[in-house]
Amino acid sequence: IILPDNRDAGRSSSSSANYEIVDLADDLADLLAFINMGPMHIIGHSMGGFMSFYIAAKYPELVKTLTLCSTAEKQTDVGVAYLSARIQLMMGYPADNQMTIDRASIVSVMD
């Protein structure tokens, strides 16, 4: 099992450069190619699902199977607005504060 840290996450170093999900996917593809263990079973959760779609499309030789969890093929405008609002909301609360969201808001970001 390989559980990489993406840029600016976990124990990876901080990056001041701008990057997008496709850059994170290319980072992961480079890692998988470097490990050189042949096609792998890839599980993409949430943002990792976006990355996994890209890897499967651009680097099919690295993918044996693709499993997607809590993700989508692309981010919708509504999804981006929702995530942006959640980030703003979280910035206003202490990290240990539990937050909830109403059902209508959840449904609005689902295709």
C-alpha positions, 0 to 999 in steps of 0.5 A, spaced: 500 500 500 502 506 497 499 512 501 503 518 498 503 525 501 500 530 496 504 537 495 502 541 502 499 535 505 501 531 511 509 531 512 510 534 505 514 540 504 510 547 503 509 549 496 509 557 494 508 555 487 501 555 484 499 548 482 492 544 480 490 537 481 493 535 474 500 537 477 498 532 483 496 527 479 503 527 475 507 527 481 503 521 483 504 518 476 512 520 476 512 516 483 508 510 480 513 510 474 519 510 479 517 505 483 516 500 477 512 495 480 507 494 474 500 496 473 497 497 480 490 497 483 489 505 484 483 507 489 482 515 489 478 518 494 475 525 494 480 529 490 484 523 489 479 521 485 480 527 480 487 525 480 486 518 479 481 519 473 487 523 470 492 518 471 488 512 468 486 517 462 494 519 461 498 513 464 493 507 463 500 503 463 500 504 470 493 502 472 491 495 473 484 497 476 481 504 478 476 504 484 473 511 486 470 513 492 466 519 494 468 523 488 466 525 481 469 526 474 469 533 474 468 539 479 462 543 478 461 550 479 456 549 485 461 544 488 467 549 488 462 554 491 460 549 496 467 548 498 469 555 498 464 556 503 466 551 507 473 553 507 471 560 509 466 557 514 472 553 517 476 559 518 472 562 522 471 557 527 476 553 532 479 547 529 476 543 534 469 545 533 464 540 530 460 543 524 454 541 521 451 542 514 443 542 512 441 537 507 439 542 502 446 544 501 449 537 501 444 535 495 446 542 492 453 539 490 451 532 488 450 531 481 
